[in-house]
């Protein structure tokens, strides 16, 4: 048996695994112990990842709909490419270049994310490109950018966490979303450190915490401001650090003066003694971390929520100290790299701004085009999806690595907009809920069938290696993009070789915030991954980017004052219960992959609503009964799961399923004004048996 070292296709921890193939074509997964982030660990999703390679409904030929309500039928690759190119050219001629849009994904390799952004701007000339990472990490990215001058998930290697004396984790449940990550938190606790978890639910992670803060959904700003108020009142702030390494603190001090303990408790529901203990644990630790995840980010004020926790970390003197800092637990497999190379509506490779003349000139020179021919910023993810098929909106969409019919907020509206298009093209592994609506479906290769690079949650660039060949009739995304670019007569080179594309990515990103120019496949292989920024082949990489200075004009981190405003949609008499959403251990994202793996489908066969027994008693709902959950946007029917691990004013539904259990039929698309992140984590609902 031959072994190919690679990484898991799921979350941003990018656990190491070796794939062993037999003569019969079977693939066996064996964990690798040479990857620091996972240390030989895998979760159930990783152990069963190879099953999707042979899924019974795996796509292995292009499909095309001849028009209207006609069914999808097999066709040749040439017919599919010709249809897509001809329709794209026709719509651009009639309506302009923005008539054709592109939507990507946070699971695409760096090479594919880069090539997709280039394809949109050069081959199509469209500004209308964004990706599903806008739904995941964008608020933390925006908050980190304005505080530190750069968006890098963790402030150092993930292994630093085990040596921490205290960690506050706001809105994250890694015990279910990335289980091997918990070894680092367990190591910290074994060494005498304290874990503090902020979550409305007593999750599997919160059950392992030394302290659990259980706030009302949508009140994280008030909580973080209250914690900072207590730190100042008790003399726990690091005044020397604040003076030497930050700016803007006086404005924040003025704001948090109004969040005295009793007021913070009234808003959040978190008792003052619990808040006081949390602050003391963080402040008295020699090394400490403040971490946020989706629960603190997926809000209409998610950027401000994350900023409030960053302000707390800065006041305690954590960022820029070895073994301490603020960090974001990136979710999707390439959530970090996927937002660095041009998939976002306002960005060019290297994390450059698309409206920066110098950035446009640099990237255009690499691409061999005139800077004036590059489009400007486009619509963000939900705004793009909502504009499809409208007057002035895109008439066609090319979609790679995403399933917005399940994963987007106000999903029924998004489904309607997809149905209004003249052309929907989906490249995917299986016939997802979104692919079923397409006019053209292109069967794409999977993670083990292609090579490339991924950037994990700590900013380490890793190699993904091809272990098996794709089935006959299946092509890689790079081959699909290259063939379409050729038919559209796009200028420049469109390689289908990942290493060649990565070399171009390095040139396009050189000098940018996310500078990969010193990273090569050979270095990644030899060093087990390289941390960006890495501006030259002689540079060692940057595992801890803030030790000497922050990448801001004056080298200082920036405090930003933020105020609590509550959720965009609060509860009322008609809809008196908060709904929050999230993930479960055995499923991943929209479930298009994991629902097809037998062991995972058996472990988590369908959706449910988690509610407190007191709330269930008031509503006459029994455990296991069907429950109708309704918001202003839609309704779902799911099974009741009674537990005292959730607040009695809040219910929880995971988002991995389609059809009657599609919770994103309910969620609120209200957008953060900075990050354009939708408010997935809180909306008002009513329940009935």
C-alpha positions in Angstrom: 0.0 0.0 0.0 1.2 3.5 -0.9 0.8 6.4 1.5 0.2 10.1 0.6 0.6 12.7 3.4 -2.1 15.3 3.2 -4.7 17.1 5.3 -8.4 16.6 6.2 -10.9 18.2 3.8 -13.0 19.8 6.5 -12.3 22.5 9.1 -9.5 25.0 9.4 -7.5 23.0 11.9 -6.4 21.0 8.8 -5.6 17.9 10.7 -2.8 15.8 9.2 -3.6 12.4 7.6 -2.0 9.9 5.3 -4.1 8.3 2.6 -3.3 4.7 1.8 -4.6 3.3 -1.4 -5.0 -0.4 -2.3 -4.9 -2.1 -5.7 -8.7 -2.3 -5.6 -8.9 1.5 -5.3 -10.0 1.7 -1.7 -8.6 4.6 0.4 -7.8 4.2 4.1 -7.2 7.2 6.4 -4.4 7.1 9.0 -3.7 10.2 11.2 -0.3 11.9 11.1 1.5 12.8 14.3 3.8 15.3 12.5 1.3 18.1 12.2 1.4 20.3 15.3 -2.2 21.6 15.1 -3.7 18.1 15.3 -0.9 16.1 16.9 -2.2 12.7 15.5 -5.8 13.5 16.2 -8.8 13.2 13.9 -12.5 13.6 14.5 -15.2 11.3 13.2 -15.5 13.5 10.1 -11.8 13.1 9.3 -11.8 9.3 9.9 -14.6 8.9 7.4 -13.5 11.5 4.9 -12.5 9.0 2.2 -16.0 7.6 2.0 -17.2 10.6 0.0 -14.7 9.7 -2.8 -17.0 6.8 -3.7 -20.4 8.2 -2.8 -23.1 6.5 -4.8 -24.4 9.7 -6.2 -21.0 11.2 -7.1 -21.2 13.3 -10.2 -19.1 11.9 -13.0 -20.4 13.6 -16.1 -21.6 17.2 -16.9 -25.3 17.8 -16.8 -27.3 20.3 -18.8 -30.9 21.5 -18.7 -32.1 22.3 -22.2 -34.4 25.1 -20.9 -37.2 26.0 -18.6 -38.4 23.0 -16.5 -36.6 20.5 -18.6 -34.6 17.9 -16.5 -30.9 17.9 -16.1 -29.4 15.4 -18.7 -25.9 14.2 -19.3 -23.9 16.0 -21.9 -20.3 16.3 -23.1 -17.7 18.7 -21.5 -17.4 20.5 -24.8 -21.2 21.1 -24.9 -21.2 22.3 -21.3 -18.3 24.7 -21.8 -19.7 26.0 -25.1 -23.1 26.7 -23.5 -21.6 28.5 -20.5 -19.2 30.6 -22.7 -21.8 31.5 -25.3 -24.4 32.5 -22.6 -21.9 34.5 -20.7 -20.8 36.4 -23.8 -24.4 37.0 -24.8 -25.4 38.4 -21.4 -22.3 40.6 -21.2 -23.0 42.0 -24.6 -26.6 42.8 -23.7 -26.2 44.0 -20.1 -22.5 44.7 -19.5 -19.8 42.7 -17.7 -21.5 42.8 -14.3 -24.3 40.7 -15.8 -22.2 37.6 -15.0 -21.3 36.9 -11.4 -19.1 34.4 -9.6 -19.5 32.9 -6.1 -16.7 30.9 -4.5 -16.1 29.0 -1.3 -13.9 29.0 1.8 -13.0 25.3 1.1 -11.2 26.0 -2.2 -7.4 25.7 -2.2 -5.4 28.9 -2.4 -4.7 28.2 -6.1 -8.4 27.9 -6.9 -9.4 30.9 -4.9 -6.7 33.0 -6.7 -7.6 31.7 -10.2 -11.3 32.2 -9.6 -10.7 35.9 -8.6 -8.5 36.4 -11.6 -11.1 34.7 -13.9 -13.9 37.0 -12.7 -11.9 40.2 -13.2 -10.0 39.3 -16.4 -12.0 36.7 -18.3 -15.4 38.1 -17.4 -14.5 41.7 -16.4 -17.1 41.5 -13.7 -17.0 43.2 -10.3 -19.6 40.7 -9.1 -17.6 38.1 -7.1 -17.8 37.1 -3.5 -17.7 33.9 -1.5 -19.3 32.0 1.3 -16.5 33.0 3.7 -18.4 36.3 4.0 -20.8 34.2 6.1 -18.1 32.8 8.4 -15.1 34.9 9.4 -15.7 38.3 7.9 -16.5 40.2 11.1 -13.4 39.0 12.9 -11.4 39.8 9.8 -12.8 43.4 9.7 -12.3 43.9 13.5 -8.7 42.5 13.3 -7.9 44.7 10.3 -8.9 47.9 12.0 -7.3 47.0 15.4 -4.1 45.4 14.2 -3.8 46.4 10.6 -4.0 42.8 9.4 -6.3 39.8 9.6 -4.4 36.7 10.8 -6.6 34.1 12.6 -4.4 33.3 15.6 -1.6 35.4 17.1 0.8 32.5 17.1 1.0 28.7 16.5 -2.0 26.9 18.0 0.4 25.0 20.2 0.9 28.2 22.2 -2.5 27.8 23.7 -1.4 24.8 25.8 1.1 27.1 27.7 -1.6 29.7 28.3 -2.7 30.5 31.9 -6.2 31.5 30.9 -8.3 31.5 27.7 -11.6 33.3 27.2 -13.5 31.7 24.2 -16.5 33.7 23.0 -19.0 32.0 20.8 -17.1 28.9 19.9 -17.7 25.2 20.4 -14.6 23.4 19.1 -15.4 20.2 21.1 -18.0 19.7 18.3 -16.7 21.8 15.4 -13.0 20.8 15.5 -12.5 18.2 18.3 -8.7 17.7 17.9 -8.3 21.4 18.9 -9.5 20.5 22.4 -6.1 18.8 23.1 -4.6 22.3 23.3 -7.2 23.5 25.8 -6.9 20.3 27.8 -3.1 20.8 27.9 -3.7 24.3 29.3 -6.0 23.1 32.0 -3.7 20.2 32.9 -1.0 22.9 33.5 -3.2 24.8 35.8 -4.8 27.2 33.3 -8.5 28.2 33.3 -10.9 28.0 30.4 -13.7 30.6 30.2 -16.5 30.0 27.7 -19.1 32.6 26.6 -22.1 30.9 25.1 -25.9 31.0 25.6 -25.7 27.2 25.5 -23.9 24.8 27.8 -22.2 23.2 24.9 -19.7 20.3 24.9 -17.0 22.9 25.2 -18.7 24.9 27.9 -19.1 21.7 29.9 -15.3 21.4 30.0 -14.8 25.1 31.1 -13.8 26.3 34.5 -16.2 29.2 34.1 -19.2 29.5 31.8 -20.8 32.9 31.0 -24.3 32.4 29.5 -25.5 35.7 28.1 -28.7 36.7 26.3 -28.1 36.2 22.6 -26.9 39.4 20.9 -25.5 41.1 24.1 -21.8 40.3 23.7 -20.8 44.0 23.3 -22.4 44.8 26.7 -20.6 41.8 28.2 -17.2 42.6 26.9 -17.6 46.3 27.8 -18.7 45.2 31.3 -15.6 43.0 31.6 -13.4 45.8 30.6 -15.1 48.2 33.0 -14.3 45.7 35.8 -10.7 45.4 34.7 -10.3 49.2 34.9 -12.1 49.5 38.2 -10.0 46.8 39.8 -6.7 48.1 38.5 -6.1 45.1 36.3 -5.4 46.9 33.0 -1.8 47.1 31.8 -1.3 50.8 31.7 2.3 50.6 30.5 1.4 48.4 27.6 -1.5 50.7 26.7 0.7 53.7 26.6 3.6 52.0 24.7 1.8 49.9 22.1 -1.7 51.2 21.5 -3.8 54.3 20.6 -7.3 55.5 21.1 -7.8 54.1 24.6 -9.2 57.3 26.1 -12.3 57.0 23.9 -12.8 53.4 24.9 -12.4 54.2 28.6 -15.1 56.8 28.3 -17.5 54.4 26.7 -17.0 51.5 29.1 -17.4 53.8 32.1 -21.2 53.5 31.3 -21.1 49.7 31.6 -21.0 49.4 35.3 -21.4 45.9 36.7 -25.1 46.0 37.5 -26.0 47.5 34.2 -24.0 44.8 32.3 -25.7 42.1 34.3 -29.2 43.6 33.5 -28.4 43.6 29.8 -26.6 40.2 29.5 -28.0 38.1 32.3 -24.5 37.2 33.4 -24.1 37.7 37.2 -21.5 40.2 38.3 -19.5 37.8 40.4 -19.0 35.6 37.4 -17.9 38.5 35.2 -15.5 39.6 38.0 -14.0 36.1 38.2 -13.5 35.9 34.5 -11.6 39.3 34.4 -9.4 38.2 37.3 -8.5 34.9 35.7 -7.5 36.6 32.5 -5.6 39.5 34.1 -3.6 37.4 36.6 -2.4 34.8 34.1 1.2 35.2 33.0 0.0 34.3 29.5 -3.6 34.6 28.3 -5.7 34.5 25.2 -9.1 36.0 24.1 -10.6 34.0 21.2 -13.8 34.6 19.2 -15.7 32.3 16.9 -18.9 32.4 14.9 -21.2 33.0 18.0 -19.6 36.4 18.5 -19.2 37.2 14.8 -22.4 36.3 12.9 -24.3 39.3 14.0 -25.5 42.6 12.4 -22.9 44.2 14.7 -20.4 41.3 14.6 -17.5 43.6 13.8 -18.2 45.6 16.9 -18.7 42.5 19.0 -15.3 41.2 18.1 -13.9 44.7 18.6 -15.2 44.7 22.1 -13.3 41.5 22.9 -10.2 42.9 21.2 -10.5 46.0 23.4 -10.5 43.8 26.4 -7.4 41.9 25.2 -5.6 45.1 24.5 -6.4 46.6 27.9 -4.9 43.5 29.5 -1.8 43.8 27.4 -2.2 40.5 25.5 -1.7 41.1 21.7 1.9 41.3 20.7 3.2 39.3 23.7 4.6 35.8 23.0 2.2 33.2 24.2 -0.7 35.7 24.5 -3.1 37.6 22.4 -6.4 37.8 20.6 -7.3 35.2 17.9 -10.2 34.0 15.7 -11.1 30.4 15.3 -11.4 30.2 11.6 -14.1 27.7 10.5 -13.9 26.5 6.9 -11.0 24.4 5.7 -9.3 27.3 3.8 -11.2 30.1 5.6 -8.0 32.0 6.2 -6.4 31.6 2.7 -9.7 31.8 0.9 -10.1 35.4 2.0 -6.6 36.5 1.0 -6.3 35.9 -2.7 -9.1 37.8 -4.4 -12.4 36.0 -3.9 -13.9 38.8 -1.8 -15.7 41.6 -3.6 -13.3 44.3 -2.5 -10.0 42.6 -2.7 -7.1 41.6 -4.9 -4.4 39.0 -4.2 -2.2 39.6 -1.2 -5.2 41.0 0.8 -4.9 44.2 -1.3 -7.8 46.6 -1.7 -9.2 46.6 -5.2 -9.7 50.4 -5.1 -6.1 51.0 -4.3 -4.4 52.3 -7.5 -1.0 50.9 -6.5 -2.5 47.5 -5.8 -4.4 47.5 -9.1 -1.2 48.4 -11.0 0.8 45.7 -9.4 -1.7 42.9 -9.9 -2.5 44.0 -13.4 1.1 43.8 -14.4 1.2 40.2 -13.2 -1.9 39.4 -15.1 -0.8 41.2 -18.3 -3.7 43.6 -18.4 -4.3 47.3 -18.2 -5.1 48.4 -14.6 -8.0 50.5 -16.0 -9.6 47.3 -17.3 -9.9 45.8 -13.8 -13.4 46.3 -12.3 -13.9 48.0 -8.9 -15.5 46.6 -5.8 -18.7 44.5 -6.2 -21.5 43.4 -4.0 -20.9 41.3 -0.8 -22.1 37.7 -0.6 -25.7 38.1 0.5 -26.2 41.4 -1.4 -24.9 39.6 -4.5 -27.2 36.6 -4.0 -30.2 38.9 -3.3 -29.6 40.9 -6.5 -29.5 37.9 -8.9 -32.1 38.2 -11.6 -33.2 41.7 -10.6 -33.1 44.8 -12.7 -29.5 45.9 -12.7 -28.4 42.7 -11.0 -26.5 39.7 -12.5 -28.3 37.5 -15.0 -25.9 34.6 -14.7 -24.0 33.0 -11.8 -21.0 30.6 -11.8 -20.7 28.9 -8.5 -17.8 26.9 -7.1 -17.6 25.1 -3.7 -20.8 26.5 -2.0 -24.4 25.5 -1.4 -26.2 28.8 -0.6 -29.7 27.2 -0.9 -28.9 25.7 2.5 -26.2 27.9 3.9 -27.4 31.5 3.1 -29.7 33.5 5.4 -33.3 34.0 4.3 -32.7 30.9 2.2 -36.1 30.8 0.4 -35.4 34.3 -1.0 -32.0 33.2 -2.2 -33.6 30.1 -3.8 -36.1 32.4 -5.6 -33.3 34.6 -6.9 -31.3 31.7 -8.2 -34.4 30.6 -10.1 -34.7 34.0 -11.7 -31.4 33.7 -13.5 -30.9 33.2 -17.2 -28.0 30.9 -16.4 -26.9 29.1 -13.3 -23.7 27.1 -13.5 -22.6 24.9 -10.5 -19.3 23.1 -10.2 -19.6 20.4 -7.4 -18.9 16.9 -6.4 -22.5 15.9 -5.8 -25.9 17.2 -6.9 -26.3 19.6 -3.9 -29.5 21.4 -3.2 -28.1 24.4 -5.2 -26.8 22.2 -8.1 -30.3 20.8 -8.5 -31.4 24.2 -9.7 -28.6 24.7 -12.1 -28.8 24.9 -15.9 -25.3 23.4 -16.2 -23.6 21.2 -13.6 -19.9 20.5 -13.9 -18.5 17.5 -11.9 -15.5 18.6 -10.0 -12.6 16.7 -8.4 -12.4 16.2 -4.7 -9.7 17.0 -2.1 -7.8 13.7 -2.5 -7.9 13.9 -6.3 -6.0 17.1 -6.7 -3.0 19.0 -5.3 -2.8 22.5 -3.9 -2.2 24.5 -0.7 -4.4 25.4 2.2 -3.8 28.0 5.0 -4.9 26.8 8.4 -6.3 28.8 11.3 -2.9 29.8 12.6 -1.7 31.2 9.2 0.4 28.2 8.3 0.4 27.4 4.6 0.2 23.6 4.1 0.3 21.2 1.2 -2.6 19.1 0.0 -1.4 16.3 -2.1 -3.2 14.2 -4.8 -3.5 10.6 -3.6 -5.9 9.2 -6.3 -7.0 10.1 -9.8 -10.4 11.6 -10.3 -13.0 9.3 -11.9 -13.3 9.4 -15.7 -15.4 12.3 -16.7 -14.4 14.5 -13.7 -12.2 17.6 -14.0 -10.4 19.8 -11.4 -11.7 23.3 -10.8 -8.4 24.7 -12.3 -9.2 22.7 -15.5 -12.7 24.0 -15.5 -11.6 27.6 -15.1 -8.9 27.3 -17.7 -11.3 25.8 -20.3 -13.8 28.6 -19.8 -11.1 31.3 -19.9 -9.9 29.8 -23.2 -13.4 29.9 -24.7 -13.9 33.5 -23.5 -10.5 34.4 -25.2 -9.3 35.8 -21.9 -5.8 37.4 -22.0 -2.9 36.0 -20.0 -2.0 32.5 -19.0 -4.4 30.1 -17.4 -2.4 27.1 -16.1 -4.1 24.0 -14.8 -1.0 23.0 -12.8 -1.4 23.9 -9.1 2.3 24.7 -8.5 2.4 26.9 -11.6 -0.7 28.8 -10.4 0.8 29.1 -6.9 4.0 30.6 -8.4 1.8 33.3 -10.1 -0.1 33.8 -6.8 3.2 34.5 -5.1 4.0 37.2 -7.6 0.5 38.8 -7.5 0.6 38.9 -3.7 4.2 40.1 -3.3 4.3 43.1 -1.1 0.8 42.8 0.1 -0.5 42.3 3.6 -0.7 38.5 3.0 2.6 38.1 1.3 3.3 34.5 0.2 6.2 35.4 -2.2 8.8 33.6 -0.2 6.7 30.4 0.2 7.3 27.5 -2.3 6.0 24.0 -2.5 9.5 22.8 -1.7 9.7 24.9 1.5 6.3 23.7 2.7 7.4 20.2 2.1 10.7 20.6 3.9 9.4 22.7 6.8 6.0 21.2 7.5 4.3 24.4 6.5 5.3 28.1 6.4 3.6 31.0 8.2 2.8 34.2 6.2 3.8 36.9 5.8 6.9 35.5 4.1 8.3 38.1 1.7 11.4 36.2 0.4 12.7 32.7 0.1 15.3 33.5 2.8 12.7 34.8 5.2 11.8 32.3 8.0 8.0 33.1 7.9 6.1 34.8 10.7 4.5 32.6 13.2 3.9 35.5 15.7 3.3 38.6 13.6 2.9 41.3 16.4 5.9 40.8 18.6 7.8 44.0 17.6 5.1 46.2 16.1 1.7 46.0 14.7 1.3 46.4 10.9 -0.4 49.8 11.2 1.0 53.2 10.0 2.4 54.0 13.5 3.1 50.5 14.6 0.4 50.6 17.4 -2.7 48.6 17.8 -5.9 50.7 17.8 -8.7 50.7 20.4 -12.1 51.3 18.8 -15.0 52.4 21.1 -18.2 50.3 20.5 -21.7 50.5 22.1 -24.3 47.8 22.8 -27.4 48.1 20.6 -28.9 44.6 20.8 -29.9 42.3 17.9 -31.3 43.7 14.7 -34.5 41.8 15.4 -35.4 41.5 19.1 -38.1 39.4 20.6 -41.6 40.7 21.1 -45.1 39.5 22.1 -45.7 37.7 18.8 -42.2 36.1 18.6 -41.0 35.9 22.2 -38.1 33.4 21.8 -34.5 33.9 20.5 -33.3 31.5 17.9 -29.6 30.8 17.5 -27.9 28.4 15.0 -24.7 26.4 14.8 -23.1 23.0 14.1 -23.1 19.5 15.5 -20.3 17.1 15.9 -21.1 14.6 13.0 -22.0 17.1 10.3 -20.3 20.0 8.5 -21.5 23.2 6.9 -24.5 22.7 4.6 -24.1 18.9 4.9 -23.7 18.3 1.2 -20.7 16.1 2.0 -21.3 14.7 5.4 -24.9 13.8 4.9 -23.6 11.3 2.3 -21.3 9.5 4.7 -23.1 6.6 6.3 -21.6 6.8 9.8 -22.1 10.5 10.0 -25.7 10.3 8.8 -26.4 7.7 11.4 -24.8 9.7 14.2 -26.7 12.9 13.3 -29.6 11.8 11.0 -31.7 15.0 11.1 -32.4 18.5 12.5 -33.8 19.2 15.9 -34.7 22.2 18.1 -33.0 22.4 21.4 -35.1 24.1 24.1 -35.2 24.3 27.9 -37.7 22.1 29.7 -39.3 25.2 31.3 -40.0 26.8 27.9 -41.3 23.4 26.6 -43.6 23.2 29.6 -45.0 26.6 29.0 -45.7 25.7 25.3 -46.9 22.1 25.9 -44.1 20.6 23.9 -42.8 17.1 24.8 -39.3 15.7 24.1 -39.2 14.1 20.7 -42.3 15.8 19.4 -42.5 17.7 16.2 -42.3 21.5 16.7 -43.2 24.3 14.3 -40.7 27.1 14.5 -41.6 30.4 12.8 -39.8 33.6 12.1 -40.8 36.6 10.0 -39.2 35.0 7.0 -40.4 31.4 7.1 -41.1 28.2 9.1 -39.5 24.8 9.8 -40.7 21.6 11.4 -38.2 19.8 13.5 -38.0 17.4 16.5 -37.9 18.8 20.0 -34.8 18.0 22.1 -35.3 19.1 25.8 -32.2 20.1 27.8 -31.3 22.5 30.6 -28.1 23.3 28.8 -29.7 26.3 27.1 -31.3 29.5 28.4 -35.1 29.3 28.8 -35.6 32.3 26.4 -33.5 30.7 23.6 -33.7 27.8 21.2 -31.0 26.3 19.0 -31.3 24.6 15.6 -28.2 23.3 13.6 -28.0 24.3 10.0 -26.8 21.2 8.2 -30.0 20.0 6.6 -32.3 20.9 3.8 -36.0 20.7 3.1 -38.4 21.0 6.1 -35.4 21.3 8.6 -33.6 24.1 6.7 -33.1 26.6 9.6 -31.8 29.3 7.3 -35.4 29.7 6.1 -35.7 31.6 9.4 -32.5 33.5 9.8 -32.2 37.3 9.5 -30.2 38.7 6.6 -29.5 42.0 8.4 -25.9 42.9 7.5 -23.0 44.2 9.5 -22.2 47.7 8.1 -18.5 47.0 8.0 -18.1 43.2 7.3 -21.4 42.7 5.5 -21.9 39.6 7.7 -25.5 38.4 8.0 -27.0 38.0 11.5 -27.2 34.2 11.6 -26.9 33.9 15.4 -30.1 35.6 16.6 -33.6 36.3 15.4 -37.1 36.2 17.0 -39.3 33.1 16.6 -42.4 31.5 18.0 -42.9 27.8 18.6 -45.9 25.5 18.7 -46.3 21.8 18.9 
